[in-house]
Amino acid sequence: MEETRTLRETSILFLGAGSIAEAILRGLVQRQAASPGLITVTNRSNREKLEKLARTYEVQTEQDPDRVRRLASQAEVIVLAMKPADAPAALMAYRGLFSDKQLIVSVIAGLSIGTIRELLDNEQLPVSRTIPNTSSSIGLGMTGIAFSEDMPEEMRQLTLEMFHAVGETELIREEEMHILTGISGSGPAYLYYFAEALISGGVLGGFQPDQARALAVNTLLGAAAMIRDTGEDPANLRRKVTSPNGTTQAAIETLERYAFKEAVEQAVLRCTARSREIADMIDTNAQAVLRDR
């Protein structure tokens, strides 16, 4: 891989065509970060989905196993995007095929860099392990990225180009993947839940659902932008809008009475623990697949 090569000049193969794969694909094409003619997408059985991706993004698609293997041996970037439960067995089909001149980008939750290398039978493979979130589908994602040791700089930059096309990135150590899942990986669902509650409160207070929704959604957007654009600690921003004995203080005291902050903290920690549990199950599955090969 040439040092000056950009993602637009790079051949990319997606092994898997689920929602996260499509979110990345959409960002790459719409932001012209990659060339559709150099992108191939494959899955095992859903031909209709591949046809839709080809029409929408003008990328190449393939399902024939032999041709997919040939493409896999030639592509400069391979995105592993199959379902976590299916990944160990699916990766065995490519065992020994990849070289250390190819970049492996994994969006498979719970599958470690070490296990990916073991399944593919190459301990030198450059692997970028990533956890995007669902907001990537609208270009506002947050992706945690951990690189395998000794990752060439040009491959680091290709990975960053890919995920900057769908939002922001945070470079982390691989062992921090679980806590990242607890914050940003699953985080959008917490905010959806909070939005549900805001809307429900508005309806209880007399608004029509569509009115309550508009108020809640735009309030959340504005508050998030304030945290991002001012750079201030959220606690300081909260204090600035909380007048003594005022309406906001009354609301915050109610949240405190229901242990709101502690509930969110424990949700993050439980999500983190569950991420570790799932990773252990996937690793156990991978080891069984390796034993049975």
N, C-alpha and C positions, 0 to 999 in steps of 0.2 A: 504494500500500500504506500503510495507516494506521500511524502511529508506534506506537500502543498495541496493535496486533494481535499476538496470540500464535500459536503454531503450531496450537493447537487451533481457531483461527478462520480458518485459512488453507487454501485449496484446493491440493492437491498432486497432481501427475501424475508417475508413474514411467514413463519410457520404457525398458523392459527389466524383466525379472522373474526375473533369476538369483538366485544364492544370497546375494549381498551385498544386493541389493534386498529380498529377503525378510527378511534379518536386520534391516535398518532398519525395514521395515514391522512386523515382530513387536515390536520395541522401542517404536515409536510407539504401537501399539494397546494392547499389554499394560501399558505405563506411562501410558496415557491422555494422551500428549503431543500427540496429534493425533486428529481426529475421523474415524472410518472412513468416514462418509458424505461427507466432503470429499476422500477419497483415491481416485484412479483409477489402475489399473495396466494396462499394455499390453505386449504383445510381438507379434512378427510372425506366428508360426505355432503356438505351443504353447498351444492352447486348453485342454487338460487342466490345464496348470499354472495358468492364469488361473482356471479353475473352482475349483481347490483353494484358491487364495488368497482367492477370494470367500467360499467356505464357511468357511474358517478364521478370517479377519479381518474379514469382513463389509464389505469394500471393494468399490468399483465396478471393473469391468473393461471393456475395449474393444479391438477389433481392426480395426474398419472404418477404413481410412486417412483418409477424409474426416472422420469424427467425431473421430478422434484429433487431426487437425490443428486442428479447431475447439476441442477441449479444450485443446490446447497453446497456442492463442492467448489463452485465457482464464485458465488456471491461474496462481496467484500464485507457486508454487514448482514448478519442473520438475527432476526428478532424472534425470540422464543415467546410465543403468545398463546400456547395451548392451555387448556384447563389444568389447574394444579393436580387434580386427582389423576388425570390422564398423562401428565408430563413424563414421569419416569419411564413408562413403557414406550411412549412416543419417541423419546429421545434415543432409546436403544436402537431405533431404526437408522440413526445417523452415527452410531458408534464407530469411532476411528476414521470418520469422513472429513472432519474439519482440521485445518492447519492453524498454526499460531500466527499466520498472516491474515486470518479472518477475525473480525470482531463479533463476539456473541453478545447480544443485548437481551437480557431476560426481563420480562414483566410478569413472571410466574411467582405468585405469592408463596412464600414458605420454602422455596427451593434454593438452597445455599449455593454459593459459587463452587465450593468443594465438591458438592454432590453433582452439580452440572458437569464439572470436569471429569468426575469419576464415571458418570453415565456415558459421556462421550469419549472416554478413554484417551484423554489428553490433558495432562496436568499443567501444560504450558499455555492453554487457551486463554486469550484475553477475554475476560467476561465482565460486562457491566451489569450489575444486578440493580434493578430499579423497582420502585413502587410508585406508580402514578395514581392519582385519584380520579373520580368520575368527572370532575370539573374540566379535565383535559378535553372532554368532548366539545366544549365551547371555547377552548383556548385559554382557560383560566385555571389550569391544573397546577398542582404542586407535586413535584416528583422528587423523591429521595433517591440518591444514586450512590452506590458503593462500587468501587473499582477493584478488580483483582490486583494482586501485587505486581509491580513492575509493568503496569499498563503503559504502553507507548503514548506519548503526549498527543500524537495525531489521532489516536483512537479515543482518547478522553474528549478531545474537541468534537469528534464526530458524534459521540454520545450526547454531549451538551447541546450541539446544534439540533439534534433530533428532539430533545425534550423542551428546548426553548421554543420550539414551534407550537407547543401545546400549553405553555405556561411558564412557571418559574421552577427552579431546581435548587436542591440543597444537597451538598456533598457530605456524606456521613460515613462512619465506619459500619461494616456489615453487621456487627452485633447490635447496632442501634436501629436496625430495620423494624424490630418489633415495637419499640416505643414510637417510632415514626408512624407506624400503622395506627397506633392508638390516638395519634393527634391528627395527622393529615390524611392517612389512608382511609380511615373510617369517619374522620371528622365531618365531612359534608352531611352525613346522616344525622349527626347530633344537631347541626344547625337546621336541618329540615324539621327535626322533631321540635326544636324551639320555635320555628316558624309556625308549625301546627298549633302550638300552644298560644302564641300571640294572636293568631287568627281566631282561634276558639274563644279567647278572652274578649276579642273585639266583638264577636257575634253575641256572646253573653251580655255584652254591654249595650247592644242594640244595633250594631252595624249589619248591613248585608254582607254575606261571605266574600263577594268580590271587592267590596270596599275594604274590608278588614285585610284581605290578602294584599291589596295594593299598598296599604299603609305598612303592613308588616315587612313585605319584600323590600320596599324602598328604604325603610328604616334600617334594615340589616345591611343593605348595600352601602348606605351612607356611613353607618358606623364602622364597617370594615374599611372603607376608604379613609376615614379619619385616622384609624390606627395606622394604616399603611402610609398615608401621605404626611402626617405630622411627625411620625416616628416616636410619638409619646407612649409612655407606659399606659396600657389600658386602664390601670387603676387610677392614674392621674386624670385621664379623660372622664372616667366615671365620677370622680370627686368634683370635677369642674361643673358638672351638670346636676349635682345633688345638693340642693339648697337645704340648710337645716330646717327640719320640720316641714319640708315641702312635699310635693306629690311624689317626686322620684325617691326621696328617702323612705317614704311610706312603702313604696313598691319594693325597694331593696331590702328593707327590714322583713317584708313578707317572704322574699326569696331566701333570706338568711334563716328564717324560722323553719322553712322546709328544707334546709341544708342544701341549697342549690349548688354552691361551690363545691362542697364535699362530694355531692352526687356526681358532678362532672369529673372531678379528679378521679373518683373511683371507677367511673366509666372508662376513662383513658387507661387506667391500670388494668382493669379487667380485660379490655380489648387487647392490651399488650400481652397479658398472660395467655389469652386465647390464641393469639398469633403464634406464640411459642408452642402451644399444644398442637396446633395444626401443622406447624413446621416439623415437629417431632413425628407426627403421623406420616407426613409426606416422605420424610427421611427413612422411616421404617419401611414404607412401601418401596422406596428406591432401592434400599438394601436387599429386599426380597426379590425385586426384579433382577438385580445384579447376581444374586445367588442362583437364580433359575435360568440364567442365560445359556 
